Amino acid sequence: MATTFTTQQQYIDEFDPKAYLQTYFGAWDGIHFGDWTEFILKNLYETFIKGGVRGDTLLDFGTGASIYNLLSACEVFDKIIVSDLLEENRVEFEKWLKKDPDAFDWTHIIKSVCELEGNRDDCNKKAEKLRSKVKEFLKCDALKRNPFDPVVVSPVDCLLCCLCLEAPCKDIKSYCEVLKNFKDLIKPGGHLIISSGLNATFYLVGDKRFSTLTLKKEDLEMAFKEAGYQIEKAVFAPRVDKSRMDLVDFEGTYFIHARKPK
């Protein structure tokens, strides 16, 4: 079944962040609590904690209502700016920041990161550290020349983007344009880290079907090169658990760490 391209308005009208978090990141039964979280948490840990990527400010683009991607970053950056297109995602994210009883429970993911970092008993400290580092939640639109228009964001040390660009980008050309626009948001010599799924066409949230740009290894390598980045690390891994392809059909995952030329 072909999936028609999901417009921004459809996301605004139909996307349910609570259903998304429970479906994909719920403890034990979440689709991504396995292949994806093991892959992304390990690579972010190796990049930030072991790899020495650090600095004053990290900008997370297309955060959604998720925190998993920031758990290692909060150890090595003084300030974190998060962003998303949808107001509903901001509201859901801020529930966790404010310890709202209705917030999604990320404890199982936080424990996984603490174990990776060798501090398995420091889950509460980790959560509080992340809360203290998040300074702003901005509205962003990946398809604008300045994604934060009318706000101008000063260039940052690192821009991170997970499970995002395949949604707004209709083809590889628009994906490449977004990468080019990101260069204005990154300091000379700064870092760009993007990670998501390979060869996907759709994912479900509740009974709503959302499209995703189908990307292959060769597409990504070409896009980063054309956009003028130097790739420092590129990891591609096949999907191991294929039991729930009816909910999301990605066939693998990718993690690319690139740098903007000085």
N, C-alpha and C positions, 0 to 999 in steps of 0.2 A: 504493500500500500504506500503510494507516494505521499509525502508530506508537503503541503504547500507552505511557502515562506510565512513565518509568523511575524506580523508587523508589531511596531512599538505599541500601537493602540491596543492590539490584542493582549500584549503583556500587561498593560495598564488595567485592562478590563478583566482579565481572566487568571492572572498568575496568583497563586495562593502560597505565600511563603511558609506558613505553618505546615501545610500538606507537603510541600517540597522537602522541608527539613526532616519530617518524620519518615517520608518515603525513602529518602536517600541517605540520611545520616542517623536514623534511629538506632539505638543500642541493639546490636546483634541482628536485627532484621532489616536495617537500612541497606539499600542496594550498594551504596558506596562504602559501607563499613566493611571493608575487605580490600579488594583490588585497589580501588582508588585511594582510600585513606592511607593504606600502607605505602603506596607508591609516592604520593605527594608529601606525606609527613616525613618520610625518609629523605627525600630529595631536598626539602626545605631545611631540614636539620643539617644535612651535609653541606648545604650552601651557606646558611647563616651561622650556625654554631661552629662547625668544623672548617668551613671554607673561607671564613673571614670576610664575607660580604656584610658590611655594617655601615653605620653612619648616623647622621642627625635625623633624617626624615625618610620614612617609607610611605609611599602612596599606593594603596590597594585599590585597583580599578575594577569595578563591577563586583563589589563585595557580596552583594545580596544580603542575606541575613546570617551569613556564616562567619565563624571565628576560627575554624581549624587552620586556615592558611596563615594566621597571624601569631600562632602560639610560639614558634621558634623565633620569629622576627622580633617579638617584643623583648627578647633578651639582648638584642644587639642594635636596636634603634631607639633614639630618645623620644621620637614623636611618630605617631602613626595617623595618617589621614585615610579614612575609608570613604567609599563612594558607591552610588548606584543610581540607576534610572528611576526605580520605583519607590514611591513614598512608603508603600506597605513593607518593603524590605528594611527601610530605615527604622520604621516603628518596631519591627520585630527584633532587629539588631539592638536597639536601645533598651528593649526589655531585658536582654541579658546584661547589658552594661549597668542597668539600674537594679539588678537582682529582683526583677519582677517575678512573683510566684508563677506567672503564666509563661515565663520564658522557656525556650527549648533547653533541655538538659544536655550540656556538652561534656559532662563529667567523664564519660567513657573515652572520648577523643582526647581530652586533656590528660587523662591517665596514660594514654598511649604515647603522647609527646614527652611526658615526664619520664617514662621508662626509657625512651630513646635517648634522652639527655642525661640519664643516670640519676634522676631525682624523683623516683617513683612515689615518694611520700609528700611531695611538694605541690599537690594539685591546687590547693587553695591559694598558695603563694603565686602560682603561675597565673591563675585566673585574675587575681588582684593586680598583678603586674601588668597584664594586658589591659585591664580596665583603666589603669593609670596612664597608659601610653597613648590610648586613642584620644585624639584632641579635636577632630572634626569629622562630620559626616556630610559630604557634599553630594549634590545631584550631578550626575554625569550622563552624557549622551555620546557614545562612541563614534557616531557618524558625523559629529560636528568637528570643524577644523580645530576649534578650542573646545574640547569635550566638556569643560566646566563653564562655558559662556553663560552669563557675563562675568563670572569670577575668573580672575587670573591667578593661577597657582604657581608659586615660585618653583623653579626646577629642584627636583629632589635627588637624593643619593640612589634610590632604588624604586622602580615601579614594578609592582607585582600584580598579576592578573590570572585568576584561576577560574576555569569553567565559565567563561564569559563571552569571548569574542565570536564564538561560533553561533551565538544567538543573533546579534545585530548585523553581522556581515553576511550578505547574500551570496557573495562569490569571493574567490581568492584575491581579486583586484581590490575589493573594498577592505579585505583583511589587511592587505599590504598598505593601503592608504592609512589605516588606523595605526599601524606600526610606525609609519613615517610621522604622523601627527604626535605620537608619543614622544618623539625625540625632543620636542619643545618642552616637555615636562620633566626631562632628565638632565642632570648636570653633565658637562663634558666628562667622559670617562666613567659615568654612572652606569648603573645596572638595570637591565630589563629582564624580568623573569615571567614566563608565560607557560602555563600547564593546563592541559585539558584532554579530551578524548580524540581518538583517531577513527576515521571512517564511519562516523555516526551520521544518522539522518534525522533522528527524532528522540524525544523523551516525553514521558507522560508525567503530569502532576494532577492527581485525582483523575477525572475523566477528560482533562484537557490535554491535547497533543500539541507539542511545540517543536518547531523545526530546528535543526542545527546544521551548520555548514560542514559538509563532508571534506575532511582534510587528510591528506596523506603525507608521509615523511618528506617526499620530494617537494610538495607544495610549500611546506613550512620552511625548508632550507632555502628555497628560491625566494620566498617572501622576506625573510630576514636579510638575505643578501641584497635584494633589490632595495630594501628600506635603508640600507647602509649601516647595519650592525655587524659587529664582530662576535660570532658565536663562541662562547667559552666552554659550554657544556651542552650536549643534547642527548637525552635519554629517551628511548622508545621501548615500550614493553607491551606484549600481547595481553589481552584480557584473559584471565584464567577461568573465572566463574562465568559461564554463559547461560546460567539457569533462568535468568530474567531478562532475556533479550526482548521480550514483548513490552517491557516498560522503558528500556533505553538500550539502543542497539550499537553502542560504541564497540569497536573491535580491539582497541588498544588504548594506550595512554602515552602522552608525551610531556617532557619537561625540558624547556630550553632556557638557558641562562646566557644572555648576550650583553654586550656593552656598547654604549654609544662612544664613538671615537672622541679622543680628547681634542 
